[in-house]
Amino acid sequence: KRPEMAGPLQEVVEHLVSGIVDHPDEVTVRAKQTRRGELFEVRVNPNDLGKVIGRQGRTATAIRTVASAIAGGDGARIDFVDVDRRR
């Protein structure tokens, strides 16, 4: 894994998600270290969660695929949550 990719990858994920949602100003992406590696937590407005996940999870899968390609195929772990959900 390449830790130097966290910043650019985080920005790419935020840019992709912001382009999909109705409330781009409420999109935040946080990188968290877990036992299984790096996890990007994407928070969006509750009304936008369906758009980000997409039908049968297709949009979320596409975002993960793009992020994985940028990360060098390491597999980007991304968790989509709404801004109302507490930590």
C-alpha positions, 0 to 999 in steps of 0.5 A: 500500500502506498500511503502517499496516495491517500491525499490524491485518492481522497480528493478524487473520491470527493470530486466524483461524489460531489459531481453526483449529488444535489448537495455537493457542499455537504460531501466530506471524505475522511481517511481512516486507518483500520486493521484491514488497511485504509478506509475512506468514509464518505459522508453525504446529505441523507437525500443524496445517499441513494444517488451515491449508492445507485441502483443495485449498488452500481454507482458505489461500485463504479466509484470504488473501481475508479478509486482502486484503479488510481490506488494501483489496484490495491482495492479502495475500501469506501464506506458511504454514510449520510451526515446524520449517522453518528460515528 
